[in-house]
Amino acid sequence: MKTRSLFGRLWSGYLSRHKPRIAVAAVLMLTEGAALGLFSWMLQPMFDRVFVGGDVGALGWIGGVIFGLFLFRGVAVVVQRWLLTQVSQRSIADLQTDLLRHLMTLDAAWFERHPPGSVMERVVGDALAIQNVWKSFLLGGARDAVALASLMAVAISIDPLWTAVALVGVPVLILPMLVLQRYVRKKTRALRATAGERTVRLSEVLNGLDTVRLEGMEEYQAGRFRALADRIVRTETRVATGQALIPGMVDVVTGIGFVAVLATGGAAVASGDKTVGQFMAFFTAMAMAFQPLRKLGGLAGLWQQANASLERLFELLDARPSITSPALPKAPPAEAPDIVFEDVHLSYGETEVLRGASLTAPAGRTTALVGPSGAGKSTLFHLLTRRTVPDAGRVLVGDTDISEMGLAELRRSISVVAQDTLLFDETLRENLLLGRDPDESAVTAALEAAQVPEFLPRLPLGLDSPAGLRGGNLSGGQRQRIAIARALLKGAPILLLDEATSALDTRSEALVQDALDRLSVGRTTLVIAHRLSTVRDADRIVLMEAGRVAETGTHDELLARGGAYAALWRMQFREEAAAGQAASAGRG
């Protein structure tokens, strides 16, 4: 992506909305930069009229002008920094918010190719890299450019030949600077990619800390992390060296220019062709001009860093979801609908997951999906919520193909309670409401139906108690009951239960199952279960095997049929009986 288009998108998308602040700051920068030129110009009368000519009376107005220039510069610096820091911070905050909003539209297939740690590094690391560089540009680049221009104008007005002599080495910088800028940009891209790998590694280690400890992998994981850190150190060093070479070369050219000016200008002053004041004004202007030139040279390297990060961020913003809403979406049913899977086929790569699965979940009834792992039960949930789409076949809610519905509207019509309920690191109330604003009576009714009051008094702040990271301040059963209350408040006509009680102890399971029974009333409910005892009372049980529907019926009908379900029931019954006998023996 071209640099100009990158800057254009940054300006039009995020900076242009701050035009008034940028305009005021630009005026201040222009006048502040020009003040340096005026200061160097004031040295000529100071030397010629006061120091050489002896006009002591001129000291007053000359000193007053010089003091006024520095007073103005001091005020201008403070106001500029205040304005442009706001612009920098707010524009990056807007960019990060847009990135997060856009990421939430991308489908699961995209995230399979881009690990969360890598994505986080883009949203946080690359955005902060741009912010730091952009702040340097906003706060210094324009001011230095104006200062350089005003100082060069003073130098040229005194003697164009001296100016040309002072800048004799500048053309030599052009080619090396272009090469170094390309080098810095390339290395910065590699640096940001490696930083993403480091974030992925750190995230995986922290999320899998128990496994790391139990398997004795501490040194192994630390070594892998250190290898990434060493790569970052090497690349950072190369980037910093490339950046430093640019102002370093400016220093060399500056030295050449000063020697040439001393030789040329000194002879002119000695011969009387130029005054001391002219020489001092010129020499000061050139001395001050090389400092902003040096800074601008350093900014060239920083700009390449910003370009590398901008490319990565706009690549993220340009990613498009493969699953989208239709142009004219149909509304999902407001009441509990029939759910129909018609001859659904789906493959993940070379793996065929569903092979012509067909089933109907009757409206307002509970349908249980059972069968071995890998049979396709969870895939049906993914299809219904459009986290993936079938290769062939249809999924109907009511009489409408879900591909004809808006994604947001479809998902608002579905509540999910899963085995591993996610609670955010916020209060229980915030986890319960999720931005909604229901009546307090509705909240109370949902809490009571989900049996939350059974444990709420034991929490220090009640509903305002923090849930902790991933709900770590609550037990598994308590998290499930908060999730059930949340689903009740959502009031969706479709309910998906994914092993909602499988990880609970007997007492918690009984409480949660009672809450789930209340939640299911009047809703079309689909349940995934491995333990058949938890779904024996379902209105319909669907046994899945190898991506197909093998058997359908009630619990009693399937047992009487004596097929695969009956065999699975007998096996689980024996296993549960054996586990119970072992537990009794242990207590004895």
Summary of the structure (lengths in Angstrom):
residues: 588
radius of gyration: 35.6
end to end distance: 73.1
largest distance: 121.0
contacts: 1881
relative contact order: 0.08
helix: 68%
strand: 11%
